[in-house]
Amino acid sequence: MNANELLRIVDAIHRDKNVDKEVVFTAIEAALVSAAKKQYGEEEDIVVNIDRKDGSISGTHNGTPLDPEETVGRIGAQTAKQVMIQKIREAERDALYDEYFEQIGQMITGVVQRYEGGAATVSLTNVEAILPRSEQIPGETHHPNERVRATVFEVRKAGSRVKVILSRTRPQLVQRLFEQEIPEIADGVIEIRAMAREPGYRSKVAVSSSDQRVDCVGACVGVRGNRIKNIVDELAGERIDIVRWSDDLQVLIPNALQPAEVEEVILCQMLGRAIVLVREDQLSLAIGRRGQNVRLASKLCGWDIEIMTREELDESIERAVVGFSSLEGVEESLSERLVGEGFLSYDDLSIIEPDALQEMGELSEEQASQIIEQAEAKAQEAEQAAALERRRQREQERIDAATAAAEAAEAAERAARGETAPAADDLPPTESEESSPAAEGSEPPAADEG
């Protein structure tokens, strides 16, 4: 191998495998050192250098110069080749790893090669990636040769290969689609300030505009909703709420809970909670199906949101004042102050910082700790009672379901025999009916004419 040929090999590997030239030179040097140690012994001091400009090779053995021809040609060329291939594969793997590691969170397009066991193998430019079932939008399926868009979720080295995991469930996919479909976001005029997502069901995206002439919500929706429709179609029909961002939580929280109408927002700073008051007819809309609307709004705002009617809040306040006052060491004034800060249950009081409670009630450290311990015990009792009630309800539901099934089976048997259900008049009288005067065929006793 002469110097020019060596330089051509390095250049070809650099272009074809996307491996840095310095990495290739280092790999070749390591290969030649390894081959020389096979010849002279592993303990020998052998150094091999390749000139980066002209490709000339020089080496030393225990400080004695080696003949270049001997260095390359006579000391285990096959061993050198094997080591060099291994080193270059490792370098290629590292280059691939670095390339995709930098793209974590970015959207990428690939073609589905296989779809087996719920997982899709996706062909990218220079590697095959995996889209696991757990990272697919619920309810969607993929088929071979389908083009799919996803974000790079995880990259890891697996032996001589690089394993790239894709995801279609992460909020970053929604953000990248917005950047692709809405030029104002790509240009920086509109900014996505916060996002919350439940894949396949609903997302909330809070946006703001740096230009007062540009309506951030209208620009994201597009003319007749064409921009948002493209994003919804890509996400298998997932509903997307676009929320106008505000730094004022009194404005942002009602925006986040749309389409429900909010009457008032009460911020409890110590708990990081917002109590939102709505009318009775808006309660189910604000909470959403299975709590989805309020849950996403909480994630979007970064505050725990509790939806109530004004009557429910009044009842909670009254119950909390009475409950806190029953604790040893808590006077009514402290109880009212705690409620004023948003503490409405023993569970809330059990997580208060002792120093905050000391300051509010002018208490000693021991008194504050004692109150918190009592609140924790009461919270556990309440939790156990609630668990018992849930079990009782589930048992009652099972009994009701079994009774309904038995009645249905009995009705089906009668229908099969051509019988009709007994009329109410034909049913045997109940015990109360038997004991009543009407059941005995007598009139109510007349009043004493006395």
JOTANOR-V828336 format. One record per residue. N is the residue number from 1. SS is DSSP state (hx for helix, st for strand, lp for the rest). PSI is psi in whole degrees, -180 to 180 (* if undefined). Layout:
BEGIN
N,SS,PSI
N,SS,PSI
END
This chain:
BEGIN
1,lp,113
2,lp,175
3,hx,-42
4,hx,-40
5,hx,-40
6,hx,-44
7,hx,-38
8,hx,-40
9,hx,-46
10,hx,-44
11,hx,-40
12,hx,-44
13,hx,-40
14,hx,-44
15,hx,-44
16,hx,-39
17,hx,-2
18,lp,40
19,lp,133
20,lp,141
21,hx,-39
22,hx,-37
23,hx,-40
24,hx,-46
25,hx,-45
26,hx,-40
27,hx,-42
28,hx,-43
29,hx,-45
30,hx,-37
31,hx,-42
32,hx,-38
33,hx,-44
34,hx,-43
35,hx,-40
36,hx,-38
37,hx,-27
38,hx,-33
39,hx,-46
40,hx,-18
41,lp,145
42,lp,-25
43,lp,-8
44,lp,149
45,lp,104
46,st,131
47,st,132
48,st,132
49,st,142
50,st,128
51,lp,123
52,lp,-20
53,lp,-50
54,lp,-6
55,lp,7
56,lp,145
57,st,135
58,st,151
59,st,160
60,st,148
61,st,108
62,lp,40
63,lp,-10
64,st,130
65,st,141
66,st,146
67,lp,130
68,hx,-39
69,hx,-40
70,hx,-38
71,hx,-42
72,hx,-45
73,hx,-29
74,hx,-8
75,lp,70
76,lp,63
77,hx,-38
78,hx,-42
79,hx,-43
80,hx,-41
81,hx,-44
82,hx,-44
83,hx,-40
84,hx,-43
85,hx,-43
86,hx,-45
87,hx,-40
88,hx,-36
89,hx,-41
90,hx,-40
91,hx,-40
92,hx,-43
93,hx,-44
94,hx,-38
95,hx,-42
96,hx,-43
97,hx,-48
98,hx,-40
99,hx,-47
100,hx,-26
101,hx,-36
102,lp,-18
103,lp,7
104,st,128
105,lp,-11
106,lp,153
107,st,143
108,st,148
109,st,135
110,st,179
111,st,130
112,st,123
113,st,-45
114,st,152
115,st,97
116,st,135
117,lp,27
118,lp,-13
119,st,142
120,st,135
121,st,121
122,st,127
123,st,120
124,lp,-168
125,lp,-47
126,lp,18
127,lp,155
128,st,129
129,st,165
130,st,133
131,st,93
132,lp,161
133,hx,-40
134,hx,-19
135,hx,11
136,lp,151
137,lp,130
138,lp,132
139,lp,-14
140,lp,150
141,lp,160
142,lp,159
143,lp,156
144,lp,145
145,lp,7
146,lp,135
147,st,132
148,st,142
149,st,134
150,st,169
151,st,150
152,st,119
153,st,-43
154,st,144
155,st,129
156,st,155
157,st,134
158,st,92
159,lp,-125
160,lp,5
161,st,168
162,st,128
163,st,120
164,st,123
165,st,128
166,st,162
167,st,142
168,lp,8
169,lp,-9
170,lp,149
171,hx,-26
172,hx,-30
173,hx,-42
174,hx,-42
175,hx,-44
176,hx,-36
177,hx,-39
178,hx,-43
179,hx,-33
180,hx,-40
181,hx,-22
182,lp,103
183,hx,-34
184,hx,-31
185,hx,-43
186,hx,-34
187,hx,-12
188,lp,3
189,lp,-41
190,st,137
191,st,136
192,st,115
193,st,-31
194,st,155
195,st,150
196,st,137
197,st,139
198,st,101
199,lp,134
200,lp,-11
201,lp,-61
202,st,145
203,st,150
204,st,130
205,st,120
206,st,127
207,st,155
208,st,160
209,st,137
210,lp,-8
211,lp,118
212,lp,-21
213,lp,-13
214,lp,120
215,lp,112
216,hx,-40
217,hx,-46
218,hx,-39
219,hx,-36
220,hx,-34
221,hx,-43
222,lp,170
223,hx,123
224,hx,28
225,hx,20
226,hx,-34
227,hx,-49
228,hx,-29
229,hx,-40
230,hx,-39
231,hx,-43
232,hx,-42
233,hx,-41
234,hx,-28
235,lp,25
236,lp,41
237,lp,12
238,lp,132
239,st,137
240,st,123
241,st,125
242,st,122
243,st,136
244,st,121
245,lp,146
246,lp,143
247,lp,-16
248,lp,116
249,hx,-28
250,hx,-22
251,hx,-42
252,hx,-43
253,hx,-47
254,hx,-37
255,hx,-42
256,hx,-26
257,lp,1
258,lp,147
259,lp,8
260,lp,147
261,lp,129
262,lp,134
263,lp,-45
264,st,148
265,st,122
266,st,118
267,st,124
268,st,94
269,lp,-39
270,lp,-30
271,lp,-10
272,lp,34
273,st,146
274,st,123
275,st,120
276,st,122
277,st,130
278,lp,163
279,lp,160
280,hx,-41
281,hx,-12
282,hx,-3
283,hx,-52
284,hx,-34
285,hx,-40
286,hx,-40
287,hx,-41
288,lp,169
289,hx,122
290,hx,32
291,hx,16
292,hx,-42
293,hx,-48
294,hx,-32
295,hx,-46
296,hx,-38
297,hx,-39
298,hx,-45
299,hx,-40
300,hx,-42
301,hx,-20
302,lp,15
303,lp,148
304,st,120
305,st,130
306,st,123
307,st,131
308,st,158
309,lp,166
310,hx,-35
311,hx,-42
312,hx,-38
313,hx,-44
314,hx,-43
315,hx,-42
316,hx,-40
317,hx,-47
318,hx,-43
319,hx,-39
320,hx,-42
321,hx,-45
322,hx,-44
323,hx,-46
324,hx,-37
325,hx,-23
326,lp,-13
327,lp,142
328,lp,126
329,lp,-1
330,lp,114
331,lp,164
332,hx,-35
333,hx,-42
334,hx,-39
335,hx,-45
336,hx,-35
337,hx,-39
338,hx,-44
339,hx,-38
340,hx,-28
341,lp,0
342,lp,4
343,lp,111
344,lp,3
345,lp,164
346,hx,-34
347,hx,-41
348,hx,-46
349,hx,-28
350,hx,-17
351,lp,8
352,lp,147
353,lp,131
354,hx,-41
355,hx,-32
356,hx,-41
357,hx,-39
358,hx,-45
359,hx,-41
360,hx,-40
361,hx,6
362,lp,53
363,lp,163
364,lp,166
365,hx,-39
366,hx,-43
367,hx,-42
368,hx,-44
369,hx,-39
370,hx,-41
371,hx,-43
372,hx,-39
373,hx,-43
374,hx,-42
375,hx,-40
376,hx,-43
377,hx,-44
378,hx,-38
379,hx,-41
380,hx,-41
381,hx,-44
382,hx,-39
383,hx,-41
384,hx,-40
385,hx,-41
386,hx,-39
387,hx,-41
388,hx,-41
389,hx,-39
390,hx,-41
391,hx,-40
392,hx,-42
393,hx,-42
394,hx,-40
395,hx,-42
396,hx,-39
397,hx,-39
398,hx,-42
399,hx,-44
400,hx,-41
401,hx,-41
402,hx,-41
403,hx,-44
404,hx,-39
405,hx,-40
406,hx,-42
407,hx,-40
408,hx,-40
409,hx,-41
410,hx,-41
411,hx,-39
412,hx,-39
413,hx,-44
414,hx,-41
415,hx,-37
416,hx,-32
417,lp,-1
418,lp,16
419,lp,156
420,lp,160
421,lp,142
422,lp,138
423,lp,161
424,hx,-34
425,hx,-24
426,hx,-13
427,lp,146
428,lp,144
429,lp,148
430,lp,170
431,hx,-38
432,hx,-36
433,hx,-39
434,hx,-36
435,hx,-8
436,lp,154
437,hx,-37
438,hx,-36
439,hx,-29
440,hx,-4
441,lp,20
442,lp,156
443,lp,155
444,lp,144
445,lp,137
446,lp,155
447,lp,147
448,lp,119
449,lp,-16
450,lp,*
END
